[in-house]
């Protein structure tokens, strides 16, 4: 749920403008893979707190990330450790679209 806002705004909402500009530069060069990398990097950088916290606190912990001084270089370095092949991206994209546009069971009757 929280990542949806990141994906829809390409991190404009929760990140300092200096970080957003760097992310957008990479986005325009590499495409959407950077969005997943940055999201995973945030989770990785918050990993200890997320593991130690309660499930109910997860959104607050992630929200805290934006209130911290985001080290853009560190974030991008962590993000670059995640790799995605085009095949994997297409597989998950297909799964998502197949599920999203699947008719509900009750609609099959019509």
C-alpha positions in Angstrom: 0.0 0.0 0.0 2.7 2.5 0.9 4.8 1.8 -2.1 1.9 2.5 -4.4 2.3 6.2 -3.6 6.0 6.0 -4.4 5.4 4.3 -7.7 2.6 6.6 -8.8 4.6 9.8 -8.0 8.1 8.3 -8.6 9.1 9.3 -5.1 8.2 13.0 -5.3 5.9 12.8 -2.2 8.3 11.4 0.4 11.8 12.3 -0.7 13.8 15.5 -0.7 14.0 17.2 -4.1 17.7 16.5 -4.4 17.0 12.8 -4.1 14.0 12.9 -6.4 16.0 14.6 -9.2 18.7 11.9 -9.0 16.0 9.2 -9.1 14.2 10.8 -12.0 17.5 11.1 -13.9 18.0 7.3 -13.5 14.4 6.7 -14.3 14.6 8.5 -17.7 17.8 6.5 -18.6 17.0 3.0 -17.2 13.2 2.9 -17.0 10.9 1.6 -14.3 13.4 -0.8 -12.8 14.8 2.1 -10.7 11.4 2.5 -9.0 11.6 -1.1 -7.7 15.3 -0.7 -6.8 14.7 2.5 -4.7 11.7 0.9 -2.9 13.7 -2.1 -2.0 16.6 0.1 -1.0 14.4 1.9 1.5 13.2 -1.4 2.9 16.8 -2.6 3.1 17.9 0.6 4.9 15.0 0.3 7.3 15.4 -3.5 7.6 16.4 -3.7 11.3 13.6 -1.4 12.5 11.1 -3.3 10.3 12.1 -6.7 11.6 12.1 -5.5 15.2 8.9 -3.6 15.0 5.3 -4.9 15.1 3.4 -5.3 11.8 1.1 -2.5 12.8 4.1 -0.1 13.1 5.4 -0.9 9.7 3.8 2.1 8.0 5.0 4.5 10.7 8.5 3.1 10.4 8.5 3.6 6.6 7.0 7.0 7.0 9.9 7.9 9.4 12.3 7.3 6.5 11.3 10.6 4.9 11.8 12.5 8.1 15.4 11.4 8.3 18.0 13.1 6.3 18.1 10.8 3.2 21.6 10.1 2.1 21.1 10.1 -1.6 24.4 8.4 -2.4 23.8 5.7 0.1 20.3 5.1 -1.1 21.4 4.8 -4.7 24.3 2.5 -3.8 22.0 0.2 -1.9 19.5 0.4 -4.8 22.1 -0.6 -7.4 22.7 -3.9 -5.5 19.3 -5.1 -6.7 19.1 -6.4 -10.2 16.1 -7.4 -12.3 16.2 -9.1 -15.7 13.7 -8.1 -18.3 12.2 -11.6 -18.2 11.5 -11.3 -14.5 10.0 -7.8 -14.9 7.8 -9.1 -17.7 6.7 -12.1 -15.7 5.6 -10.0 -12.8 4.0 -7.4 -15.0 2.0 -10.2 -16.8 0.9 -11.7 -13.4 -0.3 -8.3 -12.3 -2.2 -7.4 -15.4 -3.7 -10.9 -15.7 -4.9 -10.7 -12.1 -6.0 -7.0 -12.3 -8.2 -7.5 -15.4 -9.5 -11.0 -14.5 -13.3 -11.1 -14.2 -14.6 -11.8 -10.7 -16.1 -15.2 -10.3 -19.6 -13.8 -10.1 -19.2 -12.0 -13.5 -18.5 -15.3 -15.3 -22.2 -16.0 -15.3 -22.9 -12.9 -17.5 
